[in-house]
Amino acid sequence: MVTMAQRIEALRTQQGLTRPALSAALGLPRNAVEKFETGRQTPTKEQQEKIADYFGVSLFYLKGESDDPTRQDSWMTAALSGVEEDEEPPRPVRRPAAPKPAAPATAPGGQGALLASLLQNKAFQDTVRAMVLDALRTREGQELLAQIVRKEINRQS
C-alpha cells in the first residue's frame, strides 16, 4: 500500500516541483513538504485538503487508500448537473486551495456524532443512494464498475 508521504512525493515530482516550491504554492512553511514526505510530520486535515486540491486528486488517493485519483466531487457534480452520458464532464482545475473560513464550534458529541446521525437518517441515505446510482449510470461510472469487476475476476482466478 502506498503511504501519504509517498503519494505526495510522487505528485510533486510528476509536476516537476521542488519541496520548497510546493510548500510556497500551498502557503506552508518552507520545510513542511520535506517533513510530510519523510514521515516526520503528518499534514493536518486542512493541509491534506490543500494538497489534494492543488493536485486535483481525491483525499482517498492522497492518503493511499485508493489508486484512482478521480475527485469524488467531480463525478458526483457531473451526475447531478445534467451532463449527458456522451459528453465529457468538466475537468478539475489545478489551483491552490482558497483559505477556509473558521469552523463553527461543534456539539459535545463532535463531528463524528453529527456524521453518525446523518448516516442513520433515512432521507439522507435515500439522497446519497440516488446520487451514487445516478453517478454509476454515467459512462465513467460504468467504466469504474467494469474495472472493479475485472479486478475481482482476476483476484478470484
Solvent accessible surface area in square Angstrom, and as a share of the most:
residue,aa,sasa,rsa
1,M,203,0.91
2,V,53,0.30
3,T,70,0.41
4,M,33,0.15
5,A,22,0.17
6,Q,100,0.44
7,R,21,0.08
8,I,1,0.00
9,E,69,0.31
10,A,44,0.34
11,L,13,0.06
12,R,25,0.09
13,T,74,0.43
14,Q,131,0.58
15,Q,79,0.35
16,G,67,0.64
17,L,43,0.21
18,T,82,0.48
19,R,72,0.26
20,P,47,0.30
21,A,42,0.33
22,L,0,0.00
23,S,0,0.00
24,A,75,0.58
25,A,37,0.29
26,L,8,0.04
27,G,64,0.62
28,L,22,0.11
29,P,90,0.56
30,R,181,0.66
31,N,68,0.35
32,A,6,0.05
33,V,0,0.00
34,E,60,0.27
35,K,63,0.27
36,F,3,0.01
37,E,15,0.07
38,T,71,0.41
39,G,56,0.54
40,R,151,0.55
41,Q,74,0.33
42,T,94,0.54
43,P,7,0.05
44,T,77,0.45
45,K,138,0.59
46,E,90,0.40
47,Q,31,0.14
48,Q,18,0.08
49,E,29,0.13
50,K,40,0.17
51,I,0,0.00
52,A,3,0.02
53,D,43,0.22
54,Y,39,0.15
55,F,2,0.01
56,G,13,0.12
57,V,8,0.05
58,S,13,0.08
59,L,53,0.26
60,F,111,0.46
61,Y,28,0.11
62,L,0,0.00
63,K,71,0.30
64,G,6,0.06
65,E,106,0.47
66,S,32,0.21
67,D,113,0.58
68,D,58,0.30
69,P,60,0.38
70,T,63,0.37
71,R,46,0.17
72,Q,83,0.37
73,D,75,0.39
74,S,29,0.19
75,W,68,0.24
76,M,25,0.11
77,T,80,0.46
78,A,9,0.07
79,A,22,0.17
80,L,103,0.51
81,S,74,0.48
82,G,57,0.55
83,V,38,0.22
84,E,105,0.47
85,E,103,0.46
86,D,124,0.64
87,E,87,0.39
88,E,99,0.45
89,P,21,0.13
90,P,99,0.62
91,R,174,0.64
92,P,59,0.37
93,V,102,0.58
94,R,141,0.52
95,R,143,0.52
96,P,77,0.48
97,A,25,0.20
98,A,77,0.60
99,P,123,0.77
100,K,110,0.47
101,P,123,0.77
102,A,101,0.78
103,A,81,0.63
104,P,116,0.73
105,A,105,0.82
106,T,77,0.45
107,A,69,0.53
108,P,149,0.94
109,G,51,0.49
110,G,25,0.24
111,Q,121,0.54
112,G,54,0.52
113,A,50,0.39
114,L,114,0.57
115,L,98,0.49
116,A,48,0.37
117,S,62,0.40
118,L,70,0.35
119,L,96,0.48
120,Q,146,0.65
121,N,72,0.37
122,K,133,0.56
123,A,68,0.53
124,F,64,0.27
125,Q,66,0.29
126,D,58,0.30
127,T,74,0.43
128,V,53,0.31
129,R,129,0.47
130,A,53,0.41
131,M,48,0.22
132,V,52,0.30
133,L,79,0.39
134,D,58,0.30
135,A,1,0.01
136,L,41,0.20
137,R,134,0.49
138,T,22,0.13
139,R,94,0.34
140,E,60,0.27
141,G,6,0.06
142,Q,95,0.42
143,E,91,0.41
144,L,59,0.29
145,L,67,0.34
146,A,39,0.30
147,Q,85,0.38
148,I,94,0.48
149,V,83,0.48
150,R,134,0.49
151,K,136,0.58
152,E,65,0.29
153,I,102,0.52
154,N,109,0.56
155,R,172,0.63
156,Q,129,0.57
157,S,120,0.77
